[in-house]
Amino acid sequence: MQQVTEIRWHARGGQGAVTAAKMTAEVALSQDKYFQAFPEYGPERSGAPIVAFTRISDEPIQIYSAIEHPDYVLVLDPTLLDTVDVTAGTGEGAVVIINSEEKAAALAARPEMAGKSVYTVPATRIALETIKRAIPNTPLIGALAKVSGIFPLEGVLDEVKTSLGKKFSDEVVNANLDAVRRGFEEVSGQ
């Protein structure tokens, strides 16, 4: 049976979840894996809750629906924990990585996190200190690389450099590389 890793990203519009889903897929491609990446949102305004998805596999992916039972859930905005069921459809052992200054154990104590592996990373603080904007996506990609082991940190750094290098200055690219590294280093579990 085909092994597909499914990742669901929860964020608010403007936080970079769609970019993170796509960038994660591009990292998978650079590692000779198959991928899908797509958002699920309508004409929401900036700040409205959105969801994005990434699938990664060693074989072609023949699934064409939204991800209902993710292996990994990344939460870019911790205020969503009180408004959206970010763990919907997750099974025992699913991994939840939350952008938060709180300790993972504190968030793991929430009833909806029972049976989940919970990790936190101060992604907004990292983003503010590195890229000077509250866009937590690249630190969370770094955290995902460390927690999941799906791809090496160097693969993520190469893709960030390639992807962002097409649109941004060296200064912005290097700041995002620092953000990825710090997300990788600063993620912690319960």
C-alpha positions as a Markdown table, in Angstrom:
| # | Residue | x | y | z |
|---|---|---|---|---|
| 1 | Met | 0.0 | 0.0 | 0.0 |
| 2 | Gln | 1.2 | 3.5 | -0.9 |
| 3 | Gln | 2.6 | 5.6 | 2.1 |
| 4 | Val | 1.5 | 9.2 | 1.8 |
| 5 | Thr | 2.4 | 11.7 | 4.4 |
| 6 | Glu | -0.4 | 14.3 | 4.8 |
| 7 | Ile | 0.2 | 17.7 | 6.3 |
| 8 | Arg | -2.5 | 20.3 | 7.1 |
| 9 | Trp | -1.7 | 23.9 | 7.7 |
| 10 | His | -4.0 | 26.1 | 9.8 |
| 11 | Ala | -3.5 | 29.9 | 9.6 |
| 12 | Arg | -5.0 | 33.2 | 9.0 |
| 13 | Gly | -4.9 | 34.9 | 5.7 |
| 14 | Gly | -1.6 | 36.6 | 5.2 |
| 15 | Gln | 0.5 | 34.4 | 7.5 |
| 16 | Gly | 2.1 | 32.4 | 4.7 |
| 17 | Ala | 0.4 | 29.0 | 5.0 |
| 18 | Val | -0.2 | 28.6 | 1.3 |
| 19 | Thr | 3.4 | 29.6 | 0.6 |
| 20 | Ala | 4.6 | 27.1 | 3.3 |
| 21 | Ala | 2.5 | 24.3 | 1.8 |
| 22 | Lys | 3.9 | 24.9 | -1.6 |
| 23 | Met | 7.5 | 25.4 | -0.4 |
| 24 | Thr | 7.3 | 22.1 | 1.6 |
| 25 | Ala | 6.1 | 20.4 | -1.6 |
| 26 | Glu | 9.0 | 21.8 | -3.5 |
| 27 | Val | 11.4 | 20.5 | -0.9 |
| 28 | Ala | 9.8 | 17.1 | -1.4 |
| 29 | Leu | 10.3 | 17.4 | -5.2 |
| 30 | Ser | 14.0 | 18.3 | -4.7 |
| 31 | Gln | 14.2 | 15.0 | -2.7 |
| 32 | Asp | 12.8 | 13.0 | -5.6 |
| 33 | Lys | 9.4 | 12.6 | -4.0 |
| 34 | Tyr | 5.9 | 13.2 | -5.4 |
| 35 | Phe | 3.8 | 15.9 | -3.9 |
| 36 | Gln | 0.5 | 17.9 | -3.9 |
| 37 | Ala | 0.0 | 21.3 | -2.4 |
| 38 | Phe | -3.1 | 23.3 | -2.4 |
| 39 | Pro | -5.2 | 25.8 | -0.3 |
| 40 | Glu | -8.8 | 25.7 | 0.7 |
| 41 | Tyr | -10.2 | 29.1 | 1.0 |
| 42 | Gly | -12.6 | 31.5 | -0.8 |
| 43 | Pro | -12.5 | 35.3 | -1.0 |
| 44 | Glu | -11.6 | 35.7 | 2.7 |
| 45 | Arg | -10.0 | 38.8 | 3.9 |
| 46 | Ser | -6.6 | 39.0 | 5.4 |
| 47 | Gly | -6.8 | 37.6 | 8.9 |
| 48 | Ala | -9.6 | 35.1 | 8.2 |
| 49 | Pro | -8.9 | 31.4 | 9.0 |
| 50 | Ile | -7.6 | 29.4 | 6.1 |
| 51 | Val | -6.4 | 25.9 | 5.5 |
| 52 | Ala | -3.7 | 24.6 | 3.2 |
| 53 | Phe | -2.6 | 21.1 | 2.4 |
| 54 | Thr | 0.6 | 19.2 | 1.4 |
| 55 | Arg | 0.9 | 15.5 | 0.5 |
| 56 | Ile | 4.3 | 13.8 | 0.1 |
| 57 | Ser | 4.9 | 10.3 | -1.2 |
| 58 | Asp | 7.6 | 8.1 | -2.8 |
| 59 | Glu | 5.1 | 7.1 | -5.5 |
| 60 | Pro | 2.6 | 9.1 | -7.6 |
| 61 | Ile | -0.3 | 10.3 | -5.5 |
| 62 | Gln | -3.8 | 9.3 | -6.7 |
| 63 | Ile | -5.8 | 11.2 | -4.1 |
| 64 | Tyr | -7.6 | 14.4 | -5.2 |
| 65 | Ser | -9.5 | 15.6 | -2.1 |
| 66 | Ala | -8.8 | 17.8 | 0.9 |
| 67 | Ile | -6.8 | 16.1 | 3.7 |
| 68 | Glu | -9.2 | 14.8 | 6.3 |
| 69 | His | -6.9 | 12.7 | 8.4 |
| 70 | Pro | -3.5 | 14.5 | 8.5 |
| 71 | Asp | -0.3 | 13.0 | 9.9 |
| 72 | Tyr | 1.0 | 16.5 | 10.7 |
| 73 | Val | -1.0 | 19.6 | 11.6 |
| 74 | Leu | 0.8 | 23.0 | 11.7 |
| 75 | Val | -0.9 | 25.9 | 13.4 |
| 76 | Leu | 0.6 | 29.2 | 12.4 |
| 77 | Asp | -1.7 | 31.2 | 14.6 |
| 78 | Pro | -2.3 | 29.9 | 18.2 |
| 79 | Thr | -5.6 | 31.9 | 18.5 |
| 80 | Leu | -7.1 | 29.4 | 16.1 |
| 81 | Leu | -6.9 | 26.7 | 18.8 |
| 82 | Asp | -10.0 | 28.4 | 20.4 |
| 83 | Thr | -11.9 | 29.0 | 17.2 |
| 84 | Val | -11.1 | 26.1 | 14.8 |
| 85 | Asp | -10.9 | 22.4 | 15.5 |
| 86 | Val | -7.3 | 22.0 | 14.2 |
| 87 | Thr | -7.2 | 18.4 | 15.3 |
| 88 | Ala | -10.3 | 17.3 | 13.4 |
| 89 | Gly | -9.7 | 14.0 | 11.7 |
| 90 | Thr | -6.4 | 13.3 | 13.4 |
| 91 | Gly | -5.7 | 9.9 | 14.7 |
| 92 | Glu | -3.8 | 8.7 | 17.7 |
| 93 | Gly | -0.1 | 9.7 | 17.4 |
| 94 | Ala | -0.7 | 12.6 | 15.0 |
| 95 | Val | 1.8 | 15.4 | 15.3 |
| 96 | Val | 0.7 | 18.9 | 16.0 |
| 97 | Ile | 3.2 | 21.7 | 15.7 |
| 98 | Ile | 2.0 | 25.1 | 17.1 |
| 99 | Asn | 3.5 | 28.5 | 16.7 |
| 100 | Ser | 3.5 | 29.5 | 20.4 |
| 101 | Glu | 5.6 | 30.8 | 23.2 |
| 102 | Glu | 3.9 | 28.4 | 25.5 |
| 103 | Lys | 5.5 | 25.1 | 26.5 |
| 104 | Ala | 4.3 | 22.1 | 24.5 |
| 105 | Ala | 3.2 | 20.3 | 27.7 |
| 106 | Ala | 0.8 | 23.2 | 28.5 |
| 107 | Leu | -0.9 | 22.9 | 25.0 |
| 108 | Ala | -0.8 | 19.1 | 25.1 |
| 109 | Ala | -3.0 | 19.2 | 28.2 |
| 110 | Arg | -5.9 | 20.6 | 26.1 |
| 111 | Pro | -8.6 | 18.0 | 25.7 |
| 112 | Glu | -8.4 | 18.0 | 21.9 |
| 113 | Met | -4.7 | 17.2 | 22.0 |
| 114 | Ala | -5.2 | 13.9 | 23.8 |
| 115 | Gly | -3.2 | 11.2 | 22.1 |
| 116 | Lys | -1.3 | 13.7 | 19.9 |
| 117 | Ser | 2.4 | 14.5 | 19.9 |
| 118 | Val | 2.5 | 18.2 | 20.5 |
| 119 | Tyr | 5.4 | 20.5 | 19.7 |
| 120 | Thr | 5.7 | 24.3 | 19.9 |
| 121 | Val | 8.1 | 26.8 | 18.3 |
| 122 | Pro | 8.1 | 30.5 | 18.9 |
| 123 | Ala | 7.7 | 31.1 | 15.1 |
| 124 | Thr | 6.3 | 34.7 | 15.3 |
| 125 | Arg | 9.1 | 35.8 | 17.5 |
| 126 | Ile | 11.7 | 34.1 | 15.3 |
| 127 | Ala | 10.1 | 35.8 | 12.2 |
| 128 | Leu | 10.1 | 39.2 | 13.9 |
| 129 | Glu | 13.7 | 38.8 | 14.9 |
| 130 | Thr | 14.9 | 37.6 | 11.5 |
| 131 | Ile | 12.7 | 38.8 | 8.7 |
| 132 | Lys | 11.3 | 41.7 | 10.7 |
| 133 | Arg | 7.7 | 40.7 | 9.9 |
| 134 | Ala | 5.2 | 38.5 | 11.7 |
| 135 | Ile | 5.1 | 35.8 | 9.0 |
| 136 | Pro | 5.7 | 32.6 | 10.9 |
| 137 | Asn | 5.8 | 30.2 | 7.9 |
| 138 | Thr | 9.5 | 29.6 | 7.3 |
| 139 | Pro | 10.3 | 28.9 | 11.0 |
| 140 | Leu | 7.5 | 26.4 | 11.0 |
| 141 | Ile | 8.9 | 24.7 | 7.9 |
| 142 | Gly | 12.2 | 24.3 | 9.8 |
| 143 | Ala | 10.3 | 22.9 | 12.8 |
| 144 | Leu | 8.5 | 20.4 | 10.5 |
| 145 | Ala | 11.8 | 19.3 | 9.0 |
| 146 | Lys | 13.2 | 18.5 | 12.5 |
| 147 | Val | 10.1 | 16.9 | 14.0 |
| 148 | Ser | 9.1 | 14.8 | 10.9 |
| 149 | Gly | 12.5 | 13.8 | 9.5 |
| 150 | Ile | 10.7 | 13.8 | 6.1 |
| 151 | Phe | 13.6 | 15.8 | 4.6 |
| 152 | Pro | 16.9 | 17.2 | 5.8 |
| 153 | Leu | 17.4 | 20.7 | 6.9 |
| 154 | Glu | 19.8 | 21.3 | 4.0 |
| 155 | Gly | 17.0 | 20.4 | 1.5 |
| 156 | Val | 14.7 | 23.0 | 3.1 |
| 157 | Leu | 17.5 | 25.7 | 3.1 |
| 158 | Asp | 18.2 | 25.0 | -0.6 |
| 159 | Glu | 14.5 | 25.3 | -1.5 |
| 160 | Val | 14.0 | 28.5 | 0.5 |
| 161 | Lys | 17.0 | 30.0 | -1.2 |
| 162 | Thr | 15.8 | 29.0 | -4.7 |
| 163 | Ser | 12.2 | 29.9 | -4.1 |
| 164 | Leu | 12.6 | 33.2 | -2.4 |
| 165 | Gly | 15.7 | 34.1 | -4.4 |
| 166 | Lys | 13.4 | 34.6 | -7.4 |
| 167 | Lys | 11.4 | 37.3 | -5.7 |
| 168 | Phe | 13.4 | 38.9 | -2.9 |
| 169 | Ser | 16.7 | 40.5 | -2.1 |
| 170 | Asp | 19.6 | 38.5 | -0.7 |
| 171 | Glu | 18.9 | 40.2 | 2.6 |
| 172 | Val | 15.3 | 38.9 | 2.8 |
| 173 | Val | 16.4 | 35.4 | 1.6 |
| 174 | Asn | 19.2 | 35.2 | 4.2 |
| 175 | Ala | 16.8 | 36.4 | 6.9 |
| 176 | Asn | 14.4 | 33.6 | 6.0 |
| 177 | Leu | 17.2 | 31.0 | 6.0 |
| 178 | Asp | 18.0 | 32.1 | 9.5 |
| 179 | Ala | 14.3 | 31.8 | 10.4 |
| 180 | Val | 14.2 | 28.2 | 9.1 |
| 181 | Arg | 17.4 | 27.3 | 11.0 |
| 182 | Arg | 16.0 | 28.8 | 14.2 |
| 183 | Gly | 12.7 | 27.0 | 13.8 |
| 184 | Phe | 14.6 | 23.7 | 13.4 |
| 185 | Glu | 16.7 | 24.4 | 16.5 |
| 186 | Glu | 14.0 | 25.9 | 18.7 |
| 187 | Val | 11.1 | 23.5 | 18.3 |
| 188 | Ser | 10.4 | 21.5 | 21.4 |
| 189 | Gly | 8.0 | 18.7 | 22.4 |
| 190 | Gln | 6.1 | 17.8 | 25.5 |
